[in-house]
Amino acid sequence: MSLPPGTPGCQTQNYKYQMKAGRPTWNEMTTHQAAFKVIFKMDSDLTGSYHGRVKIPSHLECLVRYIGGEWVVSKDYDKFDFFSGCNRGGSGAVESEDQYICIYGLLLKYDETMGALNLDEQGFNISKHTFTMLDTNLIGGEIARVEWPADHIFQMREVVGYLPCNVKWSNALRFDPGGEGSCLHFTASTKGTVFVIFSVIPKDKDTWYYVQISPYGVGIFKVT
């Protein structure tokens, strides 16, 4: 069985997870230079020029970190691209009241309460230098959201599991847990997180029990 990945952010895009897991504070992102995840959700890709040709896919998921007065981007936790460093629009002056983050030349304002990255008029005017085709309709809208990376949930006092998405059920994978019990053996390969879900009524998420296996830890959860 081969499953494509779910859309970026689909595992955490639910109210209960967002309330329990919390969002990075501006102090954690700047003073403590903690890495955080940015999940874009736009109608179309952004293409422009920033230290060469740059493209922000409409559903990009990346890690961002404030290092040396600049915001740097990474696809992997330990491989930040310092050529992506950006401090345009005063975003490098993190002690100011304006909480701006610059990603590949795109200047966004951070709403710590909602965990949202919004494009205001100042951000639009500066970002236009990089993305010349930027649409004015984006002004005032939420472009992306910020949340903690996957390793953070296993560091919390109360571990909060992701909600599996892009789930595929199969009658061939049914088993009878009665009697003396059954053992389940499987082999899986992935770059991210693997979920093994057990349910009496698959279409009813309230009946889901699942094992979340990631490089950062293993947890057993019930959807509530």
C-alpha positions as CSV (number, residue, x, y, z in Angstrom):
1,M,0.0,0.0,0.0
2,S,1.3,3.4,-0.9
3,L,-0.2,6.6,0.4
4,P,0.7,10.1,-0.7
5,P,1.2,12.7,2.1
6,G,-1.8,14.7,3.3
7,T,-2.0,18.4,2.5
8,P,0.4,20.5,4.7
9,G,-1.0,21.2,8.1
10,C,-4.0,18.8,7.8
11,Q,-2.9,16.9,10.9
12,T,-3.0,20.0,13.1
13,Q,-5.9,21.9,11.5
14,N,-8.4,21.3,14.3
15,Y,-9.5,23.4,17.2
16,K,-8.7,20.9,20.0
17,Y,-5.1,20.5,18.9
18,Q,-4.5,24.2,18.4
19,M,-5.9,25.0,21.9
20,K,-3.9,22.3,23.7
21,A,-0.6,22.6,21.8
22,G,-0.4,26.4,21.9
23,R,1.5,28.6,19.6
24,P,5.1,30.0,19.6
25,T,5.3,33.3,21.4
26,W,7.3,36.2,19.9
27,N,9.8,35.9,22.7
28,E,10.3,32.2,22.1
29,M,10.8,32.9,18.3
30,T,13.2,35.8,18.7
31,T,15.0,35.9,22.1
32,H,15.2,32.1,22.4
33,Q,15.6,31.6,18.6
34,A,13.3,28.6,18.6
35,A,12.6,26.9,15.3
36,F,8.9,27.0,14.3
37,K,6.8,25.7,11.5
38,V,5.1,27.9,8.9
39,I,2.3,26.5,6.8
40,F,1.1,28.5,3.8
41,K,-2.4,28.4,2.4
42,M,-2.8,30.5,-0.7
43,D,-4.8,30.2,-3.9
44,S,-1.7,30.2,-6.1
45,D,2.1,30.0,-5.9
46,L,4.2,33.1,-5.5
47,T,7.3,33.5,-7.8
48,G,9.8,36.2,-7.7
49,S,13.5,37.0,-7.3
50,Y,15.3,36.9,-4.0
51,H,19.0,36.0,-4.2
52,G,18.0,34.4,-7.5
53,R,14.7,32.9,-8.6
54,V,12.4,32.0,-5.7
55,K,9.1,30.2,-5.5
56,I,6.7,29.9,-2.5
57,P,4.3,27.1,-3.3
58,S,0.7,27.8,-2.3
59,H,0.8,25.1,0.4
60,L,4.4,25.3,1.4
61,E,5.3,23.9,4.8
62,C,8.7,24.9,6.1
63,L,10.7,25.6,9.2
64,V,11.8,29.1,10.1
65,R,14.3,30.4,12.7
66,Y,15.6,33.8,13.7
67,I,19.4,33.7,13.5
68,G,21.9,36.6,13.5
69,G,19.3,39.3,12.9
70,E,17.7,37.5,10.0
71,W,14.8,35.0,9.4
72,V,16.2,31.8,7.7
73,V,14.2,29.0,6.2
74,S,14.7,25.2,6.1
75,K,13.0,22.1,4.8
76,D,14.8,20.0,7.3
77,Y,15.3,20.7,11.0
78,D,19.1,20.8,10.9
79,K,19.7,22.3,7.4
80,F,18.8,26.0,7.5
81,D,19.6,27.8,4.3
82,F,21.5,31.0,5.4
83,F,21.2,32.4,1.8
84,S,17.4,32.6,2.5
85,G,18.1,35.0,5.4
86,C,15.9,38.1,5.3
87,N,15.5,41.2,7.5
88,R,13.5,43.5,5.1
89,G,11.0,45.9,6.4
90,G,12.6,46.1,9.8
91,S,11.8,42.5,10.5
92,G,15.3,42.0,11.9
93,A,14.6,44.6,14.6
94,V,12.6,42.1,16.7
95,E,12.5,44.4,19.8
96,S,10.1,46.7,18.0
97,E,6.4,46.5,18.6
98,D,5.8,45.5,14.9
99,Q,6.2,41.7,14.8
100,Y,7.2,41.1,11.2
101,I,8.7,37.9,9.8
102,C,10.4,37.9,6.4
103,I,10.3,34.6,4.4
104,Y,12.1,34.6,1.0
105,G,11.5,38.4,0.8
106,L,7.8,38.1,1.7
107,L,7.1,40.3,4.7
108,L,4.3,39.1,7.0
109,K,3.0,40.3,10.3
110,Y,2.7,37.8,13.2
111,D,-0.5,37.7,15.2
112,E,0.6,35.8,18.3
113,T,-2.9,35.3,19.6
114,M,-4.2,33.5,16.5
115,G,-0.8,32.1,15.4
116,A,-1.4,33.7,12.0
117,L,0.9,35.5,9.5
118,N,-1.0,38.3,7.7
119,L,0.0,40.6,4.8
120,D,-0.7,44.2,5.7
121,E,-0.1,47.2,3.4
122,Q,3.4,47.8,4.6
123,G,4.3,44.2,4.1
124,F,2.7,44.3,0.6
125,N,4.7,47.3,-0.5
126,I,8.0,45.8,0.6
127,S,7.2,42.2,-0.6
128,K,6.3,43.7,-4.0
129,H,10.0,44.2,-4.7
130,T,10.5,40.5,-4.6
131,F,7.1,39.3,-5.9
132,T,6.2,41.8,-8.6
133,M,3.0,40.1,-9.4
134,L,1.7,40.1,-5.8
135,D,-2.1,40.7,-5.8
136,T,-3.5,43.6,-3.8
137,N,-6.4,41.3,-2.9
138,L,-4.0,39.6,-0.5
139,I,-3.7,42.7,1.7
140,G,-5.4,42.2,5.1
141,G,-5.6,38.4,4.6
142,E,-4.0,35.5,6.4
143,I,-1.3,34.0,4.3
144,A,0.1,31.4,6.6
145,R,-0.1,30.1,10.1
146,V,2.6,29.3,12.7
147,E,2.8,26.3,14.9
148,W,5.4,24.2,16.8
149,P,7.3,21.5,14.9
150,A,6.5,17.8,15.4
151,D,9.1,17.3,18.1
152,H,7.5,19.9,20.4
153,I,4.4,17.8,21.2
154,F,6.5,15.1,22.9
155,Q,8.1,17.8,25.1
156,M,4.8,19.0,26.5
157,R,3.6,18.1,30.0
158,E,0.5,16.6,28.4
159,V,1.3,15.1,25.0
160,V,-1.2,16.1,22.3
161,G,-1.4,13.8,19.3
162,Y,-1.8,14.9,15.7
163,L,-5.1,14.0,14.1
164,P,-4.5,11.5,11.2
165,C,-5.5,12.7,7.8
166,N,-5.5,11.2,4.3
167,V,-6.5,7.9,5.9
168,K,-7.0,4.8,3.8
169,W,-9.0,1.9,5.2
170,S,-8.9,-1.7,3.9
171,N,-10.9,-4.8,4.6
172,A,-7.7,-6.7,4.1
173,L,-6.3,-5.1,7.2
174,R,-9.1,-6.2,9.5
175,F,-8.3,-8.3,12.5
176,D,-10.2,-9.9,15.4
177,P,-9.0,-8.6,18.8
178,G,-11.1,-11.2,20.7
179,G,-10.0,-14.4,22.2
180,E,-6.4,-14.5,23.4
181,G,-5.6,-11.3,21.4
182,S,-3.7,-10.7,18.2
183,C,-0.3,-9.4,17.2
184,L,0.0,-6.9,14.5
185,H,3.2,-6.8,12.5
186,F,3.8,-4.2,9.8
187,T,6.7,-2.4,8.0
188,A,6.4,1.2,6.9
189,S,8.7,3.8,5.4
190,T,8.2,7.5,5.5
191,K,10.0,10.9,5.9
192,G,7.4,12.1,8.4
193,T,5.0,10.5,10.8
194,V,3.3,7.1,10.6
195,F,-0.2,6.5,12.0
196,V,-1.7,3.1,12.8
197,I,-5.4,3.5,13.4
198,F,-7.9,1.1,15.0
199,S,-11.6,1.7,14.8
200,V,-14.9,-0.2,15.2
201,I,-16.6,2.4,13.0
202,P,-14.0,4.0,10.7
203,K,-16.2,6.9,9.6
204,D,-16.8,7.9,13.2
205,K,-13.6,9.6,14.4
206,D,-14.8,9.4,18.0
207,T,-14.1,5.6,17.8
208,W,-10.5,6.0,16.6
209,Y,-7.6,4.8,18.6
210,Y,-4.2,5.3,17.0
211,V,-0.5,4.9,17.4
212,Q,1.6,7.9,16.2
213,I,5.2,7.0,15.3
214,S,7.6,9.7,14.5
215,P,11.4,10.3,14.8
216,Y,10.7,12.2,18.0
217,G,8.6,9.8,19.9
218,V,5.8,7.3,19.9
219,G,2.3,8.0,21.4
220,I,-1.0,6.1,21.7
221,F,-4.1,8.4,21.5
222,K,-7.8,8.3,21.3
223,V,-9.8,10.9,19.4
224,T,-11.9,13.0,21.8
